[in-house]
Amino acid sequence: MAFTYKPLWHLLVENDMTKTQLREKLGLSTATLAKLGKDEYVSLEVIDKICTLFNCQPNDVIEHKKEEVSDE
């Protein structure tokens, strides 16, 4: 996976909010929350909801991480 949601988890801590509270506030499914927790892809609609809630930009929620390229 080339993206991580670590910035989102920091945002939650800064705003004294749990993952469950985030899920309930945005109306996300538990499956979507699990995808975020495993750094899996979620729709841009989900990212948009999070950015709207925290009045922030996508780079405040997700971070691109460089994957190692194998020499095969």
TILOFI-617953 format. One record per residue: residue number from 0; x, y, z of N, C-alpha, C in turn; residue in one letter. Coordinates in steps of 0.05 Angstrom, whole numbers, plus 5000, padded with zeros to 4 digits. Last residue first. Layout:
REM residues N
+-----+------+------+------+------+------+------+------+------+------+-----+
|   n |  nxx |  nyy |  nzz | caxx | cayy | cazz |  cxx |  cyy |  czz | res |
+-----+------+------+------+------+------+------+------+------+------+-----+
| NUM |    X |    Y |    Z |    X |    Y |    Z |    X |    Y |    Z |   a |
...
+-----+------+------+------+------+------+------+------+------+------+-----+
This chain:
REM residues 72
+-----+------+------+------+------+------+------+------+------+------+-----+
|   n |  nxx |  nyy |  nzz | caxx | cayy | cazz |  cxx |  cyy |  czz | res |
+-----+------+------+------+------+------+------+------+------+------+-----+
|  71 | 5281 | 4855 | 4811 | 5276 | 4830 | 4797 | 5272 | 4833 | 4768 |   e |
|  70 | 5291 | 4892 | 4853 | 5308 | 4891 | 4829 | 5305 | 4865 | 4814 |   d |
|  69 | 5235 | 4927 | 4880 | 5253 | 4904 | 4879 | 5268 | 4904 | 4853 |   s |
|  68 | 5226 | 4988 | 4913 | 5224 | 4974 | 4887 | 5244 | 4951 | 4886 |   v |
|  67 | 5188 | 5007 | 4968 | 5214 | 4997 | 4958 | 5209 | 4982 | 4932 |   e |
|  66 | 5145 | 5062 | 4965 | 5149 | 5034 | 4967 | 5176 | 5026 | 4956 |   e |
|  65 | 5134 | 5120 | 5003 | 5148 | 5108 | 4980 | 5152 | 5078 | 4985 |   k |
|  64 | 5071 | 5141 | 5021 | 5096 | 5130 | 5030 | 5109 | 5115 | 5006 |   k |
|  63 | 5030 | 5197 | 5030 | 5042 | 5178 | 5011 | 5068 | 5167 | 5022 |   h |
|  62 | 4979 | 5204 | 5076 | 5007 | 5210 | 5070 | 5017 | 5188 | 5051 |   e |
|  61 | 4918 | 5237 | 5096 | 4933 | 5215 | 5085 | 4962 | 5224 | 5078 |   i |
|  60 | 4905 | 5284 | 5124 | 4891 | 5259 | 5130 | 4907 | 5235 | 5120 |   v |
|  59 | 4928 | 5327 | 5104 | 4927 | 5326 | 5133 | 4915 | 5300 | 5143 |   d |
|  58 | 4921 | 5323 | 5050 | 4948 | 5316 | 5060 | 4949 | 5317 | 5091 |   n |
|  57 | 4867 | 5342 | 5045 | 4873 | 5313 | 5044 | 4901 | 5306 | 5054 |   p |
|  56 | 4857 | 5395 | 5094 | 4863 | 5385 | 5067 | 4870 | 5355 | 5068 |   q |
|  55 | 4802 | 5411 | 5139 | 4831 | 5408 | 5132 | 4833 | 5399 | 5103 |   c |
|  54 | 4758 | 5409 | 5175 | 4765 | 5433 | 5161 | 4795 | 5433 | 5153 |   n |
|  53 | 4740 | 5362 | 5196 | 4763 | 5374 | 5210 | 4772 | 5401 | 5197 |   f |
|  52 | 4697 | 5351 | 5162 | 4694 | 5350 | 5191 | 4716 | 5366 | 5205 |   l |
|  51 | 4721 | 5354 | 5111 | 4700 | 5372 | 5118 | 4697 | 5374 | 5148 |   t |
|  50 | 4756 | 5310 | 5114 | 4767 | 5337 | 5111 | 4747 | 5358 | 5118 |   c |
|  49 | 4719 | 5268 | 5118 | 4738 | 5273 | 5140 | 4749 | 5301 | 5138 |   i |
|  48 | 4692 | 5273 | 5069 | 4677 | 5276 | 5094 | 4696 | 5282 | 5117 |   k |
|  47 | 4736 | 5263 | 5034 | 4722 | 5289 | 5033 | 4706 | 5293 | 5059 |   d |
|  46 | 4746 | 5210 | 5046 | 4767 | 5230 | 5051 | 4754 | 5258 | 5052 |   i |
|  45 | 4699 | 5189 | 5026 | 4706 | 5185 | 5054 | 4726 | 5206 | 5062 |   v |
|  44 | 4704 | 5202 | 4972 | 4681 | 5212 | 4987 | 4686 | 5210 | 5017 |   e |
|  43 | 4745 | 5172 | 4955 | 4750 | 5200 | 4960 | 4727 | 5213 | 4974 |   l |
|  42 | 4744 | 5108 | 4989 | 4736 | 5127 | 4968 | 4744 | 5156 | 4976 |   s |
|  41 | 4805 | 5075 | 5009 | 4777 | 5083 | 5014 | 4770 | 5103 | 4993 |   v |
|  40 | 4854 | 5024 | 5012 | 4841 | 5045 | 4997 | 4812 | 5049 | 5007 |   y |
|  39 | 4885 | 5012 | 5077 | 4874 | 5004 | 5051 | 4860 | 5027 | 5038 |   e |
|  38 | 4906 | 5015 | 5129 | 4918 | 5030 | 5107 | 4910 | 5020 | 5079 |   d |
|  37 | 4876 | 4992 | 5167 | 4896 | 4974 | 5154 | 4909 | 4988 | 5130 |   k |
|  36 | 4842 | 5032 | 5183 | 4861 | 5021 | 5202 | 4882 | 5004 | 5190 |   g |
|  35 | 4811 | 5038 | 5137 | 4829 | 5060 | 5145 | 4850 | 5049 | 5164 |   l |
|  34 | 4785 | 4989 | 5140 | 4802 | 4994 | 5117 | 4822 | 5017 | 5124 |   k |
|  33 | 4754 | 4997 | 5186 | 4775 | 4976 | 5186 | 4794 | 4980 | 5163 |   a |
|  32 | 4720 | 5037 | 5168 | 4738 | 5043 | 5190 | 4761 | 5022 | 5191 |   l |
|  31 | 4692 | 5006 | 5131 | 4708 | 5029 | 5122 | 4728 | 5037 | 5143 |   t |
|  30 | 4667 | 4970 | 5165 | 4685 | 4960 | 5145 | 4703 | 4982 | 5135 |   a |
|  29 | 4633 | 5001 | 5194 | 4655 | 4989 | 5208 | 4676 | 4979 | 5189 |   t |
|  28 | 4616 | 5060 | 5156 | 4612 | 5032 | 5164 | 4636 | 5022 | 5179 |   s |
|  27 | 4603 | 5127 | 5177 | 4619 | 5107 | 5163 | 4612 | 5079 | 5173 |   l |
|  26 | 4581 | 5174 | 5196 | 4563 | 5153 | 5185 | 4578 | 5133 | 5169 |   g |
|  25 | 4610 | 5211 | 5222 | 4610 | 5213 | 5193 | 4592 | 5192 | 5180 |   l |
|  24 | 4602 | 5197 | 5276 | 4598 | 5225 | 5267 | 4595 | 5227 | 5237 |   k |
|  23 | 4618 | 5143 | 5277 | 4590 | 5151 | 5282 | 4584 | 5179 | 5272 |   e |
|  22 | 4673 | 5148 | 5265 | 4655 | 5131 | 5249 | 4626 | 5139 | 5252 |   r |
|  21 | 4690 | 5180 | 5308 | 4694 | 5189 | 5280 | 4674 | 5174 | 5262 |   l |
|  20 | 4679 | 5147 | 5351 | 4666 | 5172 | 5349 | 4667 | 5183 | 5320 |   q |
|  19 | 4715 | 5105 | 5339 | 4686 | 5100 | 5339 | 4671 | 5126 | 5337 |   t |
|  18 | 4764 | 5131 | 5345 | 4756 | 5121 | 5319 | 4726 | 5115 | 5317 |   k |
|  17 | 4755 | 5189 | 5388 | 4761 | 5161 | 5383 | 4754 | 5154 | 5354 |   t |
|  16 | 4785 | 5252 | 5399 | 4764 | 5237 | 5387 | 4773 | 5208 | 5382 |   m |
|  15 | 4817 | 5299 | 5409 | 4806 | 5282 | 5431 | 4782 | 5266 | 5421 |   d |
|  14 | 4844 | 5323 | 5369 | 4816 | 5331 | 5373 | 4802 | 5315 | 5394 |   n |
|  13 | 4892 | 5297 | 5369 | 4892 | 5326 | 5373 | 4864 | 5336 | 5380 |   e |
|  12 | 4874 | 5245 | 5355 | 4886 | 5250 | 5382 | 4885 | 5280 | 5389 |   v |
|  11 | 4858 | 5255 | 5302 | 4839 | 5246 | 5323 | 4849 | 5251 | 5351 |   l |
|  10 | 4906 | 5269 | 5279 | 4884 | 5288 | 5280 | 4864 | 5281 | 5301 |   l |
|   9 | 4933 | 5221 | 5282 | 4943 | 5243 | 5297 | 4922 | 5265 | 5300 |   h |
|   8 | 4902 | 5192 | 5246 | 4902 | 5183 | 5273 | 4913 | 5205 | 5292 |   w |
|   7 | 4915 | 5221 | 5199 | 4887 | 5220 | 5209 | 4887 | 5213 | 5238 |   l |
|   6 | 4969 | 5208 | 5191 | 4961 | 5236 | 5197 | 4932 | 5238 | 5208 |   p |
|   5 | 4964 | 5152 | 5179 | 4975 | 5161 | 5204 | 4968 | 5190 | 5211 |   k |
|   4 | 4946 | 5126 | 5134 | 4928 | 5145 | 5147 | 4938 | 5155 | 5174 |   y |
|   3 | 4985 | 5118 | 5075 | 4981 | 5112 | 5103 | 4962 | 5134 | 5114 |   t |
|   2 | 4997 | 5087 | 5012 | 4987 | 5109 | 5028 | 4983 | 5099 | 5057 |   f |
|   1 | 5012 | 5043 | 4983 | 5028 | 5067 | 4980 | 5019 | 5091 | 4997 |   a |
|   0 | 5017 | 4976 | 5000 | 5000 | 5000 | 5000 | 5018 | 5025 | 5000 |   m |
+-----+------+------+------+------+------+------+------+------+------+-----+
